[in-house]
Amino acid sequence: MRWALVKVSLAVTAMVVFAFAVPLGLVVKEMARDRAFSNAERRAAGFAPVLAITTDREQLDKAVATSEDGAAGRLAIHVPAAEPGGTALEIGTGRADPAELAATRSLGRASIAEVPGGFALLQPTALSSAQVAVVELFVPEGEVSNGVATAWLVLAGVGLALIVGSVAVADRLGVRMVRPAQRLAGAAHDLGEGRLGARVPEEGPPELKSAAVAFNSMADQVVQLLANERELAADLSHRLRTPLTVLRLNAASLGSGPAAEQTRAAVEQLEREVDIIIRTAREAKPQTQATGPGAGCDAAEVVRERMEFWSALAEDEGRRVRVAGVERPVRIPVARPELVAALDALLGNVFRHTPEGTAFSLDVHNGEDAVILLVSDAGPGIADPAAALARGAGSGRDGSTGLGLDIVRRMAESTGGDVRIGHSVLGGTEVRIWISLDGRGAGTGGGGGRRGRRRKA
């Protein structure tokens, strides 16, 4: 499409330039010719008073010799014989044929004859009713075409500039139309290959902008469906842990014997299979992080929404809740479903692992190159934060899959950030989520997380 626009623009501009430049060039040439002959006719007419006063050869020779054209060998005066059989006067350097001189006398008006090296202007001057002298003025070819070449070069330059300018404008317009289409095609290709974070900027012509909006909406729905499916699989597997724990306790009370050992072995095998299912659901998570300039979400809006959801449960349990830093939009390169899942996992940990009535807070800090989410509580904290982070990396020790922390970690690392644990000002645990805005990872600003010692699994 881009080259098609360039070719059309080139063809149209070339035709317009040709249609205007060629006639204008011919007009310039004709104007230069008329100017040269008008000047020559004016100079030739200047000898009419001299011929009216005298036809003496000596006087005419002197007049021709003292004129600029006569000194340059461009002027000639042809005076017919005064009487039949007399001698005609030929003064100066003549170039015109006698036939052309005779034709000019008979016509009685100026004429132009083509001669070697240029043109001869023949100006008739009446001496008497029967005699007509002819003043011949030579006009070189260079004088006739003086300035024509320069004018044609200027016209050619202007025409070329118009063509180049039109091609450049057409190319920029083509890029503006083609680039959004190329981005849309590339994002569709990435989505087809399983890179679900592919998004396209919603910009360009109205038709392509509408297509980009529809594509981003479709991709978000696909991500949401897969996230729901993954969360459902992990949630259903988690629900099996409670009955399995009861079975394991009951199996431990069966005493000894082959049947009891087989029952305990079966329960252990079932627990391992459930862990495998949970890890598989977690590790099979497709790429859903935002990757394009048009993707991402407003972290402040998501935090307000999730805190409104969890505040109802906090009110039932008598927990004091504080939210800060959500007054203004905070744009982050994370898909909305991913941030929702991460916040739910962390807030769910607070409710599961701290006593009722324990206060907690969620702070959003919007920096120049990163956004930091702080989830703090006043609970007892975690004895071994390193072990909790290890479970979040997928080791699955101590009967915990680390699914909640793993969701948070993957979300942060998808932007080049990380997750750190520390002591909160409330006296409990502080989970610091560093979300990089430039993809270069956490800098010195996240160093506060290294002071931590506790984290909920």
N, C-alpha and C positions, 0 to 999 in steps of 0.2 A: 504493500500500500504506500509505503514511504517513497519508493522509487517511482511508482506510478504518478504520485502527486508532483514529484520533481520533473518528470518527463512532460506532463501536461503543462505545468507552469513554464518550462523551457520553450515548448512549442508555441504556446500562446504569446509569450513575451517576444519571441523571435519574430513572429508574424506581425505583431504590432510595431516593433522597431523597424522592420523592413518596410511596412506600409507607410510609415511616416518619414523615415530617414532618407529613403531613395528619392521621393519627390522633393523633399527639402534640399537634398544635395543638388538636384537638377536646377532648382530655383536659385540656389546660391551661385551656381555656374553661370546661369543666364544673367543674373544681376551683375556679376563681375564683367561679363562681356558687354552688357549695355553701358556700364560705367566707363569702360575703356573707350568705346566708340563715341560716347557722348563727349568725353574730354577731347578726343581727337577732332570731333566735329566743331567743338568750340574753338580750338586752336586754329583749325583751317579757316573758319569764318573770320578770324582776325586779319586775314590777308585781303578780304574783300575791299576795305577802304583803300588799301595800297593800289590795287588794280583799278579802282575807280579813278584814282588820281593820275596814274601813269602806267604806261606799258613799255617804257624805255627799258631796254635790256640791262643797262648799267645800273639803273635804279633798283630794278627787281633783283639783280644779283646781289646788290648790297643789302637789300631787305632780307633776302633768304639767308645770306651769310651771317647776318647779325642775330637771327632767331635761333632759339635753342634747338628746335627740330632740324633747321637747316644745317646747323653746325654738326649735328649728329648724323647727317645723311639720311634723314627721314622725310624731307620735304622736297616737293617738286611742283613747279608751276608750268602748266601747258597753255600757251597763248596762241590761238589760231592766227593765220596770216591776215593782215589788214586788207589786202587786195587779192583778187584771184591771181594765182601764179606767184604770190609773194612767199616769204619764208616764215614759217611758224617758229615761235620762241619756245625752247625747252630749257627751263632753268631748274637746276638742282638734280637730284638723283631720282629718276623715274623708274617705276617697277611695273606699272599697269600696262596692259596691252592696248594698242591703238583702238581696237574694236571696243574695248570697255570704256575708253575715253569718249568715243563717238556715241556710245549708248547713253552715257551720263549726260552729254550735251543735248541729245535729243529728248531725254526724259525731263531734264530741267530740275532734277532733285538729287540729293546726295545718294551715293550707292557705295557698296563695299565689294571689293574684288579680292579674291584669294590669290596671294602671291607667295613665292618661296620664302619661308621663314616667318610668315604672319599674314597680315591683311593690309590692303590699301584702301583708305577712305578717300573717295573722289567727291569733292565739293564743287559744284558748278557755280560760276560767278559771271553774271551778264556784264559785258563791256559796252555793247550797243544792241540795237534790235536784231542785228545779224550775227554778232560775235559773242561767243560764250567761252570764257577761260575756265580751266579746271585746276583746282588746287588739290594736289595728291599728297596725303599724309600717311606714312607707313606706320602701322601698329604691330609691334612684334607679338609673337604667340605668347610669350611670357607675360606681357602686360594684359592680354585678354584673359588669361587664367590666373592672374595675380590674386592670392588669398584663397583660391578654391581648394587647394590641397590641405591647407590648414583647417579650413571649415569642415572639410570631409573627415579629417582626423578627429576633430572635436565631436562631430556627429557619431563617428564610430566609437569613440571612447564613451560617450553618453549612452549609446545603445548597448555597449558591452557591460557598462555598469548597471544598467537596468536589468539586463539578463541575469547577471551574477546576483544582484539583489533579489530578484524574484525567485531564483533557484534557492538562495539561502532562506528566504522566508518560507517557501514551500517545504524545504527540508525541516525547518523548525516546527512547522505545523504538522508535518508527517510524523516527526518524533513525538510530538504531543499526543497524537492519535495512536501511534503504533506502540509506544512504550507501555501505556496501561494495558493494552491487549497482550503484549508479551509477558508482562508480570502476571496477568490473569492466567495465561496459558501455562506459565511456569509453576504457579501455585497449584493449578489443577493437576499438573503432572506430579508435583510433590505429594499432594493429597492422595493421588492414586497409588503412590509407592509407599504409603503408610506414614508419611511425615505430617501428622495431624495438626501440627502447629503452623502450617502454611497459611498465611493471610496476605491480602493485597491491600494497598492504600486505596481508600475510597476517593479517588480523584480522577481528573481527565474529563473528556466529553460526557454529557449527561447520560448517553446510552451505556458507555463503558463504566461510568460511576455506578449506575444502577446495577450493572452486572457484577461489579465488585462487591456491592452491598449484599446482593443475593448470595454470592459465593461465600463471603465471610459468615453470613447467617447460617448457610448450610454447613460449613465447616464447624461452627460452634455447636450446632445440633448434633453432628456426628461425634464430636468430642464429648458432649454431655451424655449421649447415649452410651458410649463406651465407658465413660467414667461411672455412670450409674450401674452398668453391668459389672464392672470390676468391683465397685464398692459393695454391690449386692452379694457377689460371690464371697468376698472377704467377710462381710457381715454374717452371712449364713454359716460360714465356717467357724467364725468366732462363737456363734451361739451354741455350737456343738461342744464347746469347752466345759460349760457348766454341767451338762449331763455326764460328760466323760469323767469329770472330777468326782462326781457321785459314784460312778461305776468303779473308778479306781479305788476309792475309799471302801466301797462295799467289797471289792475283790480282795483288798488287804485284810478284811476281817473274816475271810473264808477259811483261814487256817492253812494247813498243809495238805498235800495230796495232789495227784495228777490233775484232777478236774480244776482245783483251785489254781494251780500253776498255769494251766492252759487258759483259764479265764483271765488271769493277770497278764499273761503274754498277749492275749488278744486285745485287752484294753490298751496296753502299751503300743501295740502295733497300730491300733485305731488312732491313738493320739499322734503318732508319727505321721500317719496318713493325713490327718487334719492339718498338721503343721505344714506338710508339703503342699496341700491345697492352698493354704493361706499365702505361703511364699510364692507359689506359682502365680496366684492372682495378683500379687504385688509386683513381682518381677516382670510379668508380661505386660506391664503398663506401657502403652504406646506413647510416643512423643506427642505431648499435647501443649507444650509451652508455646507462647507467642513468639513468632520469628520475624514478622514483618513490621514495617513502620506503622501500618494501620491496625495492628493487633494490640492485645493487652486489655487492661481493665482499670477502673478507678478503685484503688485500694480503700480509700476513705468511704466510698459508698458501700463496698462489700463489708467492711468492718462494722459500719452502722447497722447494716441489715442483719449480720450474724449476731451481733451483740443484742439486738432487739429480740432475736429468737431465744438466745440463752438467758436473757434477763428474766424471762418468766420462770424458768427453773431456779435461777438464783434467788428470786424473791420467795419462792416456796421453801427453799432451804435456809433462808435468812442470811444470804451472802451479800456483802457490800461490794458494788461493782463501780469501777471508774474507767471511763474511756476518754482519751485525749488525742489531739492531732488529726481529727477527722472533720474539721470545720471547712477545709478547702479541698478541692479535688487533688488526688495524688495518683498520677498515672504511672503504672508499672508494666514491664513487659511480661506479664503472666496472664494466662487465660483465666477468666472468671471462675470456671469450675475448679481449677487447680487451687486457687486461693481459698475458695469456699471449703474445699476438702481439708486443706492445711489448717485453717482456723478452727474448723469443727474438731479436728483431731486434737489440737492443743487444748481447746476449751473443754473437750470431753475428758481429757486427762485430769484437768483441775477438779472436775466434779467426781471423777472416779477415785482419785488418789489423795484427796484432802477431805477432812471432816466437814460436816455441814456447819455453816456459819463462817467458813473461812473466806476472807475477802480476796478479791483478785482484780487485776486491771489489765488493760490493753492500750498501749501507746503506739502511735504512728509518728515516726520522725522522717521528714522529707528533706534529704540532703541534696547536694549538687550532683553527685554521681551515684547515689544509692538511697534506697528507702529501707528503714529499719523498723521492724515490728517487734515490740517487746510485750511478752505475755508474762505477767508477774502474779505471784500469789503469796499468801501469808501462812502456807501450810508447813508441814515438817520438812519438806525438801526430799532430796534423793541422796542416799549415802554414797553411791558410786556413779557419778555422771558419765565417766568413761564407758562403763558397762552399758548404760542406757544408750549412748551414742553407738556402741558396737552393735547392740540389738537393732538400732535404727539402720545400720549398714547391712543387716540381713543375717546375723549369726543365729538369732533365735534361741538364746539361752534362758534358763530360769522360767520356762513355761510361757515366755512372752515372745511374740513374733516381731515386736518393734514396728508394727504396721503404721501406727499413727505418726511416729517420729520419722519413719521412712518417707511418708507422703510429704512431710514438711521439708525434709532434706532434699528430696528430688526436686521439689518446686523451687527451692532457693538455688540449688546447683544448676538448674536449667538456665539461670540468668548469669551465672558466674559468681554467685554469692555462696553463703554457707549458713550453718546453724551452730550456735554456741550456747553454752549453759553457764549461768552464774548465780550469785546471790541477789535477791531482789531487795529493794528498800522496804518492802513489806515484811521481810524476815524469812521468806521462803525461797522459792526457786524463780529464777528469771530465765526465760527462753528468748534468745535474741536471734531473729531471722534477718539476715543481711541479704537484700535483693538488689543486685547491681543493675544500674541503669545504662552502663556503657560496656558491660560484658567483660570487664577486666578483673572481676573478683573483689573480695573484701580487702580493704586497705587498713591503714592504721586506725581508722575510725571505729572498726569493730573489735579493737583489742580488748575492750572491756569484758567481752565474753570469756576471755582466758582466765579471769579471776574466779570463775564459777567452780563449784564442786558438786552440784546436785542437779538432777533432772528427772522428770517423770518419764516412765516408759510408755 
